[in-house]
Amino acid sequence: MSAENKITVFETTGFPNPARIRAALAEKNALDQVDFVEIDVMNKEHRTESFYAMNPLGTVPVLRTAEGDFISESTAITEYIDAHFDGVSLTGQTASARGKIHMMQRRAESMVMDAVGTYFHHATDGLGPDLETNQCSQWGNIQLANAKNGLLYFDRLLANSEYVAGDSFSMADITLFYGLAFADFAKVEISAELTNLIDWREKVGQRPSLKG
Ligand SMILES: N[C@@H](CCC(=O)N[C@@H](CS)C(=O)NCC(=O)O)C(=O)O
């Protein structure tokens, strides 16, 4: 593969959604098979014409395929990575597993990751006044309540399930793991009473892919 058609990931270090992509690549032992380009979100590099040409929603991460197509949305990028690289399956191999993983991934995303994100961007200072130009604190606080319900939901689920989508580690675990990291960053309390969630986090946090 020549340098021109190496897969490229546009990311911002320390942000939770790009971290999902690094984790997926690490699970596939493929971190060294892609190039990474840092996008300076704090200086609005994601709100430029050239970035909107890659992702009109103006968010990181974005992946450029070997063929030059752009894929955004962390779930879609993870699907691409899972299909493109050999190794463990992150998205399921049977129809049933694929459906369940996708369902649980979406729950982890909407009930925790995105709910925390909406709270952070709308009801706190978020990324600062230059970037948070259209805040609605009421909407943010509704999402904080939703995030707390989401944490409770996953705590109950993990009482009877080894991983988020059943017996195997999957992209649903990656999403929830970084949803909790975002909760820590946004100072959304993960109550000590949520012992199943905390134990699961401790367990999956031992994986080399989630240690970085
Ligand atoms: N649904 C998108 C969300 C991506 C997203 O919100 N990324 C954040 C970084 S974690 C971002 O680009 N924020 C820029 C901003 O808030 O202006 C995904 O799954 O990739």
The ligand as a Tripos MOL2 file, in Angstrom:
@<TRIPOS>MOLECULE
LIG
   20    19     1     0     0
SMALL
NO_CHARGES

@<TRIPOS>ATOM
      1 N1        -22.0120   11.2730   16.4830 N.3       1 LIG1
      2 C1        -20.6410   11.6760   16.2820 C.3       1 LIG1
      3 C2        -20.2590   12.6540   17.3830 C.3       1 LIG1
      4 C3        -18.9040   13.2590   17.1470 C.3       1 LIG1
      5 C4        -18.6060   14.3960   18.1210 C.2       1 LIG1
      6 O1        -19.5010   15.0050   18.7300 O.2       1 LIG1
      7 N2        -17.3140   14.6910   18.2460 N.am      1 LIG1
      8 C5        -16.8970   15.7690   19.1060 C.3       1 LIG1
      9 C6        -15.5740   15.3770   19.7710 C.3       1 LIG1
     10 S1        -15.7770   14.0180   20.8910 S.3       1 LIG1
     11 C7        -16.6790   17.0190   18.2920 C.2       1 LIG1
     12 O2        -16.2780   16.9440   17.1480 O.2       1 LIG1
     13 N3        -16.9320   18.1950   18.8960 N.am      1 LIG1
     14 C8        -16.7410   19.4220   18.2330 C.3       1 LIG1
     15 C9        -17.6410   20.5140   18.7510 C.2       1 LIG1
     16 O3        -18.3620   20.2590   19.7310 O.co2     1 LIG1
     17 O4        -17.6010   21.5970   18.2000 O.co2     1 LIG1
     18 C10       -19.7460   10.4440   16.2700 C.2       1 LIG1
     19 O5        -20.1890    9.3760   16.6860 O.co2     1 LIG1
     20 O6        -18.6150   10.5140   15.7850 O.co2     1 LIG1
@<TRIPOS>BOND
     1     1     2 1
     2     2     3 1
     3     2    18 1
     4     3     4 1
     5     4     5 1
     6     5     6 2
     7     5     7 1
     8     7     8 1
     9     8     9 1
    10     8    11 1
    11     9    10 1
    12    11    12 2
    13    11    13 1
    14    13    14 1
    15    14    15 1
    16    15    16 2
    17    15    17 1
    18    18    19 2
    19    18    20 1
@<TRIPOS>SUBSTRUCTURE
     1 LIG1         1 GROUP 0 **** ****
